[in-house]
């Protein structure tokens, strides 16, 4: 579930693109 949430963040926030890999958004 976290992975899907990260994907949304990645599309919404390009700065969180790293989160897609680390699954973590600072």
Backbone as JSON Lines, residues from 0, in Angstrom:
{"i":0,"aa":"X","n":[0.85,-1.2,0.0],"ca":[0.0,0.0,0.0],"c":[0.89,1.25,0.0]}
{"i":1,"aa":"X","n":[1.96,1.19,0.73],"ca":[2.86,2.34,0.78],"c":[3.43,2.63,-0.6]}
{"i":2,"aa":"X","n":[3.67,1.56,-1.34],"ca":[4.25,1.73,-2.68],"c":[3.32,2.54,-3.56]}
{"i":3,"aa":"X","n":[2.03,2.21,-3.5],"ca":[1.05,2.94,-4.32],"c":[0.99,4.4,-3.88]}
{"i":4,"aa":"X","n":[1.06,4.63,-2.6],"ca":[1.01,6.01,-2.09],"c":[2.24,6.79,-2.58]}
{"i":5,"aa":"X","n":[3.37,6.08,-2.62],"ca":[4.6,6.73,-3.07],"c":[4.49,7.09,-4.54]}
{"i":6,"aa":"X","n":[3.87,6.23,-5.31],"ca":[3.72,6.5,-6.75],"c":[2.92,7.78,-6.95]}
{"i":7,"aa":"X","n":[1.88,7.95,-6.15],"ca":[1.05,9.16,-6.27],"c":[1.89,10.39,-5.91]}
{"i":8,"aa":"X","n":[2.69,10.24,-4.88],"ca":[3.53,11.36,-4.45],"c":[4.55,11.68,-5.54]}
{"i":9,"aa":"X","n":[5.04,10.66,-6.19],"ca":[6.04,10.85,-7.24],"c":[5.45,11.66,-8.39]}
{"i":10,"aa":"X","n":[4.23,11.36,-8.74],"ca":[3.58,12.1,-9.83],"c":[3.17,13.49,-9.36]}
{"i":11,"aa":"X","n":[2.81,13.59,-8.11],"ca":[2.37,14.89,-7.58],"c":[3.57,15.76,-7.24]}
{"i":12,"aa":"X","n":[4.6,15.13,-6.72],"ca":[5.81,15.89,-6.34],"c":[7.03,15.26,-6.99]}
{"i":13,"aa":"X","n":[7.59,15.93,-7.95],"ca":[8.77,15.39,-8.63],"c":[9.95,15.33,-7.67]}
{"i":14,"aa":"X","n":[9.92,16.15,-6.65],"ca":[11.02,16.16,-5.69],"c":[11.04,14.86,-4.9]}
{"i":15,"aa":"X","n":[9.9,14.2,-4.85],"ca":[9.82,12.94,-4.09],"c":[10.08,11.75,-5.01]}
{"i":16,"aa":"X","n":[10.65,12.0,-6.16],"ca":[10.93,10.92,-7.1],"c":[11.81,9.86,-6.43]}
{"i":17,"aa":"X","n":[12.7,10.28,-5.55],"ca":[13.56,9.35,-4.83],"c":[12.72,8.44,-3.95]}
{"i":18,"aa":"X","n":[11.63,8.97,-3.46],"ca":[10.76,8.19,-2.57],"c":[10.29,6.94,-3.3]}
{"i":19,"aa":"X","n":[10.12,7.01,-4.6],"ca":[9.65,5.85,-5.36],"c":[10.62,4.69,-5.18]}
{"i":20,"aa":"X","n":[11.9,5.0,-5.09],"ca":[12.9,3.94,-4.92],"c":[13.12,3.63,-3.45]}
{"i":21,"aa":"X","n":[13.27,4.66,-2.65],"ca":[13.51,4.46,-1.22],"c":[12.19,4.32,-0.48]}
{"i":22,"aa":"X","n":[11.11,4.6,-1.16],"ca":[9.77,4.55,-0.55],"c":[9.75,5.44,0.68]}
{"i":23,"aa":"X","n":[10.4,6.59,0.56],"ca":[10.46,7.51,1.71],"c":[10.48,8.93,1.19]}
{"i":24,"aa":"X","n":[9.67,9.77,1.75],"ca":[9.62,11.17,1.29],"c":[9.95,12.11,2.44]}
{"i":25,"aa":"X","n":[11.09,12.78,2.4],"ca":[11.51,13.69,3.48],"c":[10.57,14.87,3.61]}
